[in-house]
Every structure is written in structure tokens, then in C-alpha cells.
């Protein structure tokens, strides 16, 4: 049997039985109970009826409606709700019996009258669409009927036509027919497309002397000769508002005016700019910071009392604060004081910036292990970053200390330094152990040289000592102890909008290490890190983030490049997940063992797609990835060292969790072209690095 659901609404059955004769209006309610569903606890929070309230039929009806709407939002229709109100002495007990409805699936979506735009294009942007093979992915559509969205789907279809120049389009009310025997529905839209319009002329009527309308016009999306597109029209309005806002007109109004020529199917557009008065900053108000000092926040604010309002500065202030990593959320909003005065309100929600780790364990190689570490990105709310880590085992002893002040005395200058000492014992199967001791330190001075740019220069000293290696390897010269004295430098460009989970922007970092100022090592090492982020929430109404990451490195050997200074790939931190950390490297065989010698050239890129795991926690995401990496060695000339490029690729997924102990990654990866002898790793756990 098939039924027409009005025009857009599915039927809902509401049944109730009241003991009206026994329970009077105003009787106190002694208990409220919901039967027949697993999520009764959630329902109790939304019906707004509790013990101690006074009985009335209106309250019971409102509670039933709330239950029904709850299940409608889950795509369940035909829900039956019965309400029993029973007298208990001088009070009343209320019991709701709920029989959940069924999900209605969209079997078919029919468009009638669409001659110039395909049905697949029209269906792409609506909510009530046919379920496909990928329907289990939320943002791709599950094919579940949501009748309350039908009027909005009608507008979405009209929007698609307006984006393609059909200004006279008429989209009739959607008709949903449901077969309750199969719980399937057909949705039909009747469309009168009308003619397609092109743009005949676009102009800007501003009346602002300092606004260069000619230059502004050149950057508009809507141009003469093109098909009219309402989406581009809105982008132009936003662009003009930003340009006018950058001149101090915070409350400017942009009104588009259309002149249609129905005979020639053209339309002209005039953007009228109503600027009002220029606006100046009255005060900057900071709230929500319980730990971070006010002066630390003000270091990253581009607007101050007395300044002329600037729209770009307002937006960049929010991004700059979110890039610090001190805050989970930053809201920057203007607060009108008068016709020409405005307050800037900065409301922050502070993040967990510190982490403490520690533990005792046992490993088949390291034996008993104990480790402890503490790090803080915002020490005592001053913006200073520090870390201290200590690890002990039967095979290794490691400790390190670092310090960084990104804005020394609230200036544009930065200062950082660190020291470390590592002693690790290695062995190969069937061979004796050998020991490597590393100790050193560094310091750098830096300066912010532009809004998104920072550069630094400093000095590094390292002492590396190898012991007891002669009986293990065929090329002992590669294991010679050495010292390294070098100048280090870096350049960073960061336009991302968040420290931990950026959705837009670019991050680029170039590191240089010139060794040769005394010491044994003599080489120039350069390394590039690049990442770009693109969030699709505005396009698909779902928090999907696309990421592309690249890492490259090159070493110029000027006389002596030690083994420990080479590049090694493999693992989440070094690149190409699915392979053991540092295991991808040119090598030679020695006494049955695989001796890795690293590479002087390497390249890694990754493509990632990240979605939220809100059903678990708001601070967790699931990310799918594909990694590809290459590495080779041209420094060591021995014939028995592997030549040419070594390339590996993998795919997998990782869970990214901003835990109370710091960022945690759970990596599950599958190597796609592993070779015999590769050290693969299908699972990896990392902590302390952002995603």
C-alpha cells in the first residue's frame, strides 16, 4: 500500500490514556518513567518533566511531542507514544510507553522538467537523496528520509539553478510517497527552469574616495559575459565588505541591485556600498583566560585602542591566537559602543597545554624500562615552552631539557636552547654489542619578520662516540666517533587557523645545518616541511579536512658526513607509516646483518582525509592516509652499499586524540610494496606531537 504524506510530512501516531478522573490539574508528580527504549536517560533530559512538577495535560502533550521529535531527528517515523498518569496517594506517577517507528529509506528521487541540469547534479546538494554504496559514510548521505528537510531541499534545488544562471526557475513543493509495507519512499520535484541569464555588466557604487573600485572590480568573481552565479555574487559581497572594512568602515552595508533583460536573457549587477562612519577601537576586552596572562594574549592581537578598525586584522587576530596552541577555542567579535566606536571582545577557552608521562615496563630488547617526562607549552601562563624527559633501561640512558620563549619581553624576538645526553647499546643477531653516546646542546635567536613569517639562527654542538663496533661491521670508518660544530637556521611560514587541528592555511618550515666551524663533521644539511589544509565543512556541512604533507631533505657532503647525520625514513615521525621507525635506508650486509647507512636525499609525501569521532569524544578524529617516500645515498661510495632510490608506499588510518596527557596518535598502517627484509609495523603509538 502506498500513501501520500501530505506534501512533505510523515505521519506520526500519538496515543495516550489519562486517568483524568483520578488526577487533577496541579497534582504534584512523584515519578516520571519512560519504557520501551534504550535511550530513556537521554529522553528524560529533553521532555522537561520531572519529579516535583505539577501535572497538566499540556505538559504531558509537550513531553510526548519532544519524544516524537527526538526520534524524527534520527529518521524514525510512525512512533507511538502512550502516556499513563496514575494517582499515587495525593500525587501522580507518569509513565510514557514508547514504540519507536521505522526508518524510511529513499528508494528514488524524481525530477520532472529539468532539461538543462542533470538529476544527479540536482540530487548532489539535497539531504533526502537515494542511498548509495557509500551511504554508510554520514556526509555522503545514508538514503534515510528526513521529511522536515524537504522544504530546505526545495530551496537547495533552486540554489543549484541560481548558481547556473536560471534566475526565473520555479521549483514546486516536493511530494513524498511512502510504501509502509517496505518502508521505502519516492520523492518527486516538478521544475520550471526558465531561460539562462548571462551577466551584461557589473559595477560598484561606493562613494568612498580611498576605495580603488577599479582594482576591486578586477578581482570580482562575477564578470561581464559570464553565466550568472549567485554563489559568486555572495563571494563578491563578502570581498567588497572586507575591502571596505579594511578602510575602517566596520558597519558598511553592501546591497546588490539587479536589472534583468528578459528579452535578451541578460542581467546587470550594481553593488551599492553604504559605508556609514569610520569606526575606531574603543577598547580590547579579554575574557575566559584563567591561566594565560593578559599581556601574553595581547602580544597576538593586531588591533589596539585608538586604532582604525580593520577587518583583516580582526580575522588574523583569531588565527594568530589559535596558532599558539594555548586555546581550544577563540572567539573574536566586535561590540558596538557608538556610531564610530567599537570594542573588540576576545573570549578564549584555554587548552590543556601541559603533559606529564611516566611508566615502568619491560621490552624483549631493552629489558626493564622506566621513563618520565614533563612538558608545558604555556608555563605559568607566560607563553614559555619547556620540556624535561628522562628514560632509563638496561640498554639505554636518555635525558633532555629544552626551553623556548617565543616573544622575549613581549617583543618580536624569540630565544630557545636545549641540552641532551643519550647512551644507547645496540646489537645485531649473532654479534657483540656496541655502544653509541651522544651529547650536545643548542641555542637560537629568532625574530618575527612578517605576520606569518619567523626566522631564527643559532649554534649547535654535538659529540658522538662509538664503542666496540669493530667486530660487527665491514666498514668501521662509517662508525668513527666525531664532534660537530655548526650554525643552524630556520625559516617558518604559518598561515594555518589552529595549532592542533588546522582546517585552512599553509605551514612551511626550512631547516639549515652548516657543520664545519671546527669539529670533525663538514657538510650542509637542508630539510623542508610543507603542509596545506582544506576544510570542507562549508561545502558539505560536515567537518571533513583534507591534508597534503611533504617532507624533503638534501645533504651536501663537504668532506665528512657522519652516519648519524643521514636521513632515515619509516614510522609516523620520520615518514612512511607501516614501516618500523627509521628502518627505510640504504644498507649493506655485514656478517649476516643488515647495516643501515641512511641517505643524503629523501622525499616523503602524504595525502590525508580526517573526520571527527564526536560519538566518542569531541577531541578525537579518524584520519585515513596514503604515504609515499623515497631515499638514496650518494655520499658513501663503497660498491656493496645499496645504490639508487629506495621507494615505499603504504595506506592506513590513525586515531588522533587530544588527551589530557597531550596529543596521542594510534596508527594502523598497511605497507603496499614492502620487500623481503623490510621491517614492517602495522601498529604504532606516538605521543606529544601534533597532527
Secondary structure as UniProt FT lines:
FT   STRAND          2..4
FT   TURN            6..8
FT   STRAND          13..14
FT   STRAND          17..18
FT   TURN            20..22
FT   TURN            25..26
FT   STRAND          28..35
FT   HELIX           40..46
FT   TURN            51..52
FT   HELIX           57..73
FT   TURN            74..75
FT   STRAND          76..77
FT   STRAND          80..88
FT   TURN            89..90
FT   STRAND          91..99
FT   STRAND          102..103
FT   STRAND          105..112
FT   HELIX           119..124
FT   TURN            133..136
FT   HELIX           138..140
FT   HELIX           147..149
FT   HELIX           150..162
FT   TURN            163..165
FT   TURN            167..168
FT   STRAND          170..171
FT   STRAND          175..179
FT   TURN            180..183
FT   STRAND          184..192
FT   STRAND          198..205
FT   TURN            209..210
FT   HELIX           213..218
FT   TURN            224..225
FT   HELIX           230..245
FT   TURN            246..248
FT   TURN            250..251
FT   STRAND          253..261
FT   TURN            262..265
FT   STRAND          266..274
FT   STRAND          280..287
FT   HELIX           294..298
FT   TURN            299..300
FT   TURN            305..306
FT   HELIX           311..323
FT   STRAND          327..336
FT   STRAND          341..350
FT   STRAND          354..363
FT   TURN            364..366
FT   STRAND          367..376
FT   HELIX           379..381
FT   STRAND          384..393
FT   STRAND          396..405
FT   HELIX           408..410
FT   STRAND          413..427
FT   TURN            429..430
FT   STRAND          433..450
FT   TURN            451..452
FT   STRAND          453..467
FT   TURN            470..472
FT   HELIX           476..479
FT   STRAND          482..494
FT   STRAND          504..519
FT   STRAND          522..535
FT   HELIX           537..540
FT   STRAND          545..560
FT   HELIX           563..565
FT   HELIX           571..574
FT   TURN            577..578
FT   TURN            581..582
FT   STRAND          587..590
FT   TURN            591..592
FT   STRAND          593..596
FT   STRAND          601..612
FT   TURN            614..616
FT   TURN            618..619
FT   STRAND          620..632
FT   TURN            639..640
FT   STRAND          646..659
FT   TURN            660..661
FT   STRAND          662..671
FT   TURN            676..677
FT   STRAND          683..687
//
